[in-house]
Amino acid sequence: MAIRWDEFPHNEIRLKIYARLTHNSAARSAEDSLRHLLQPRLPSRKAEDHRRFIELEASSLIEHLRCTRDIYQEFVNKHNCRPVLEAHWVVLRCAVFPTAIALLRDQIIKYTRLTRVPGRDLSILFGIRTRTSYKDFGDGVMFLHPPDLDDETPATDTELQSLGGLVDDSLLFFRDIRAGGAVCQLYGGGPFATDDRRTLDNSWALCGLPQQITFIDWMHIREKLWHLCSPWTDGLVSLFACVQEELLSQWRALPRDSQAHELALKQIEEVVVPAQTRLPLRVERGRDCEELAKELATIRHKRVHGGLTIAEIQTECSFFKIWKRVDVLSAEDKETLLHPGTWESGYANLLLGKLYADTRRNLAASTVNTWRKEYRAYLKWQAKNPSKIAEDFSVELQRHKRSYRKSPPSN
């Protein structure tokens, strides 16, 4: 049968991808702990800290890409899409590849923000126009100018977005599967390497040419500066290389004898599965509880108002996380879950308190409710502060709590 990409349930598939990634999160707890320890140490530019951090992030990127491929291919195989080889190629080109670009961009931005890379360095190495590459000539008139070498102000969010924008479709070039489906890559180590012609041209035009430095001389100057900025420049190259190599390995896994006759690739829309934001533990638990509570509400609505049986709900909502999470409950609690009509007010928080129980006792329903409230507060805060990270919210929340405790009671 012909592949109807637009008929794929992309939102449902995305939720299944997130569910599988979440299911694997327990095994990554040690990695997450190390990541939290390394993040505040990145500005010190110690090579070993950066190397270990990049290894963790590269592992996370590859896991996400493989999970995206696996879930989509499972759908293809389950629904007997034909020709199956071309279907797998479309998954790689139209789901995994755009996801790789989006994830890598986000990771590049996050990494350079945590490292507090000066905007000056982005101008010198990659030709990005930053605040320090403009000079005020009075009356609000600004002209491009070689960056101020003494300005070590960290790059702004807009400047970091420009850096992330260097990751584009040139990550890998795909030939139409009807013409063999070959892939190729540009010469060199990518846009963050010393041998990338595009960023070399841009940096020379912005910094070298105005100083009447020849292109050949600028190549040597820029390369020395690139090495002086290590380890974060090496980190960027490593992130790019690991994602590119993962895409190549997934392409190599496709059989070579595939010929397509039914694809119209120009009509296929690319799908991106963005990474879920890494949150502080308390906020992450709030997100988890909020999602599970919504699933419980959906189950109750479908049973009480929709008239569906639990078996029908489990089939229709098989991707819900709650089905697997309740395995740890007692037989009595599992039986109660199967009768939504008997659930009393506040049942969701009580059940979640049992799911988060420690070895001694269940978690109080009020604690679960507080987690959920803090997560909802985080969502509102994030909408108002899109350029900040989740750790900033935790700091502000703790500061607010301390000030509330210290405030004198009103008369």
Secondary structure, 3 states (H helix, E strand, C coil): CCCCHHHCCHHHHHHHHHHHHHHCHHHHHHHHHHHHHHHHHHHHCCHHHHHHHHHHHHHHHHHHHHHHHHHHHHHHHHCCCCCHHHHHHHHHHHHHHHHHHHHHHHHHHHHHHHHCCEHHHHHHHHCCCCHHHEEECCCCCEEECCCCCCCCCECCHHHHHHHHCCCCHHHCEECCHHHCCCEECCCCCCCCCCCCHHHHHHHHHHHHHHHCCCHHHHHHHHHHHHHHCCCHHHHHHHHHHHHHHHHHHHHHCCCCCCCCCCCCHHHCCCCCCCCCCCCCHHHHHHHHHHHHHHHHHHHHHHHHCCCCCHHHHHHHCCCCCHHHHHHHCCHHHHHHHCCHHHCCCCHHHHHHHHHCCCCCCCCCHHHHHHHHHHHHHHHHHHHHCCCCCHHHHHHHHHHHHHHHHHCCCCC
